[in-house]
Amino acid sequence: MDLRQLNHLIAVAEHQSFSAAARALHTVQSNVSTHVAKLEKELGAALIDRHTMEPTAEGRAVLERARRIRTELQAINDDIVSMRHEVAGEVRIGCIGTTGRWMASPLLGRLAERHPSLLPVLVEATTTSLTPRVLDGDLDMAIVNTPVVEAGLESEPLFDEERIIVAPTDHPLADRGTINVADLAEHPVMLTPRGTTFRDAIDQELATVGVRLTAAAEVDGLRLLASLAYQGYAPALLPASAVSGYPDGDWSLVHVEGLARRSVGLVRNRRTTPSMPIRAAREVVLDVIREIAPRQPGIHVTLDG
């Protein structure tokens, strides 16, 4: 078994074909097939199903460790370079879109200021998409909705955010700074669809007090939902992050009493040791949250220190 075999296996799993893996590795298909076949022969198990091109059960087990080995090898190089010179290397950070709207720019600016040789790669996606990528080693850390129920991940709190209403100024809710959930139920509001994490959490919470919301429209995407609300289509129920950073306009923010706050945290793979660049980037993330988050409406910092 050698590193080339593991890297070729990872490439096949990620690109779901030997030919695509070969292109990604800048080699020929026969070379990829040979390396994977040698690894399978040594382990005495098929690692890739040749019909579906999906990893077998044995293949998934090997891939989990192979990705950790790849991450640790890159960390060795990044640590040595950072110890000899300045903090350098690539750090891949995932972030949910609503939080990325207001923190991405200051985060990139602060990273460039403190660690100019560091290359940040930001990935925007949902929590359900980001957490597997942290486990696979494709991302070094991610800012996601918590709690995350996954033994392979460790998480630290960043902030809690209120669920608030964005209402056009001519709407009856607009002149009320705070309402309760019973008041909210009297007015149709735009919501994310059933089956989305945000909507299901609200529906389950309100069901315990016998309240049910009426949807003026269902929009799959919090940023699009916020944009429609700001354009005056109808009031929308949103997490506080989704409304941060919009310019003043013909809309009002209305706080909702009786709804639990949504928690956001920073997660990383607990099975790997973070490199110096990753540790440096984490510190910058925390500093940006401490500085910027308190300025956002409806956001309450929860990180330690």
C-alpha positions, 0 to 999 in steps of 0.5 A: 500500500502506498500514498499514490494508491490511496490518492487514486482511490480518493480521486475515483470516489470523488469523480465517480469514474476512472477516466475523470479521476485520471484527468483530475490527476493529470495521468492516464486511465490505465494508471488509475485503474492499476493503482486501485486494482493493486490496492484492492488485491493487497487488501483482498476486497473490492473497493469500487463497485464497477457498475455504479462507481460507488465505493463498497462498504470496504471502500468507504472504510478505506476512504475515511482513513485515506482522506484523514491521511491526506489531510495530515500529510498536507498539515505536515507541510503547512506546519513546517512552512509556517514554522520557518516563515509566516503562516501559509497554506490553504484553509478551506472554510465552509459557511451557511449562506445567511451568515456568509452575507455579513461575515465573509468580507470582514473575514477575508479582509482580516485574514489578508491583513494578519496572514497574507500568505494564507490562501482561504477558500470559502464554500457556501452551502447548507448545514446538511451539505457542509458537515459531510465535507468536514468529515471527509476532509474536503473542508477544514472547518465550517460555520453551520447551524447547531447542534450537529449530531455527528460523533466525528465532529466537534463544535464550538458555539458562535452565536444565537440568532432570533427568528424575526419578521421583515415586513413592508412598511404598509403592512399592519405588522410593520409599526409593531416592534415586537409581536407574539406567535399568536399575533403572527398566526393572524397574518399570512407570511412567506416561509421556507417549504415544509421539509426544510430545516428552518421551517420544520423547526418552527412548525414543531415548536409552534405545534406545542403551543397550538399555533399554526402559520399560514404561508403567503408563499413558500420559497426554498432559499433564505436569501431569496426569501429575504430579497422578496421581503425587502422588495415588498412582496409580503412579510417573511419569517427569517433568521436574523442573519438573513436580514443583516447587511441590507440597506435601509428601505421601505421595510421594518424588522419585527421581533417575535416573542415565543420563538426559540433562537437558532444556534450557529457554531463552528465545526471541525473533524475531531479525528484530525489534528488542525495545522497551524494555518487552520488554527490561525484561521479559526482564531480570525473567525472567532475574532470577526464574530466577536467584533461584527456579530454584536452589530447585527440585529437579532444576533447574540454572541455565545462563543467563550471569551 
